[in-house]
């Protein structure tokens, strides 16, 4: 489907943030209940963060695999219903309902998900699992073997921690491990099958409710991921096969030394040589789980900032061109028009905008950015991020997972910035959140996405991520069952209606409410 062309609204809420008694949101009954509630808001879009297994720091943007699903998102309740877990398997510690404690959740949940995978593989779904295994052969065998080795070392840094023959993929060594660890490998493949099964069922239900699901693709692969381990030839390396360059962004007003992300950079010539197969397989896989793709750091398809792997900061990198035009043309030739949202925030160049516009990808606008000071001290009174300046070809947000909530953001503004926000939004302080939502809803942008935290009027305690930090609060926020009240649903639905964003007629709205 195409993201643009008609007015629509949506809600940003990652799966891990859903209510659940098992310590982390999952693909089970609470996700279905949330689809019901989002449909009642008049929204037609539900946006989530990347769905892959997370690495150190629990960031969904630092995935163990660009293809796999996060096993911690499997639903114990659904696996019990299917007969793959017993009632006693559902007994759990007293988990927090407001935060995800990833370590505690993983220690309790992963052994049970493995048990369910083994039971499914030994039972009625073995044939289906083997069919899935063949279908996903491009990545799944390598991922399962990678995870078995990761568990051996309790560390995914295959390039520094693992035995060299295992890290650098000695053929005889890997064949021996595949034989010795066959059951463990089969379990990981079975868990991926169960993830696809649950995700597919949820996606079908989302469609039944008149919604589409927006997913997310981080542009770079993790240095310690199954992707780099299994396809090192697709990344820039030195004569010894070690990463020769990594990604980041140069120094700016926010950081005198820039940001050194550390992700290995692609050897784009190798990608072009085989017709961008890795990327095509990746996007195919993501579109099996979602309908629309937000591409994080879109500018990397036009040019990326390359830093020598030996550097300690990002001060001495250089910009290198990427084959974005050739890449997206190859995608369209093989896969048709891909529904993409281009994350084009930060310092953009005319060539980035030209690439986005050539392929018809909408960019992004963040309302909070419109009320900040410029580096010269002046307010951005006529900034492109103020809602009245949006054009149709953008997806507008009050904020994203990387921003504070509107309430938290407003509370931290300077007195003059608060005055500007009150005047622009024509709102007293206590109504500032809904005034911001209304302003974005009434803008010309074809699509508007509002984080659930803003619908709930949460403060900074509900912020999802603090960029460039790795602390125990990032990615942990969860909503509770009673948070999304009928009042909030009705208020959002009213704004969806009067802004022409619910994508349905009055009759269809009434029918949807009856079904809900």
Secondary structure, DSSP 8 states (H G I E B T S, - for coil): --S-SS-EEEEE--GGGS--TTSS--SSHHHHHHHHHHHHTT--EEE----S-B-TT--TTSBS-SS---GGGS-HHHHHHTTSS-GGGG------SSB--HHHHHHHHHHHHHHHHHHHHHTTTHHHHHHHHHHTTTTHHHHHHHHHHHHHHT---TTTTS-HHHHTT-HHHHHHHHHHTHHHHHHHHHHHHHHHHHHHHHHHHHHHTT-EEEEEE-SS--TTSHHHHH-GGGB-B-TTSSB-EEEEE---SS-TT-EEEEEE-B-HHHHHHTTTHHHHHHHHHHHHH-SEEEETTGGGGTEEEEEETT-SSSTT-EEEE--HHHHHHHHHHHH-S--EEE---SS--HHHHHHHHHTT-BEEEEGGGGGSB-TTS-B-TT-TTSGGG--SSEEEES--TTS--HHHHHHTS-HHHHHHHHHHHT--GGGHHHHHHHHHHTSS-SEEEEEHHHHTT--GGG----TT---TTTT-B---TTTS-HHHHHHHHHHHHHTT-S-S-HHHHHHHHHH-
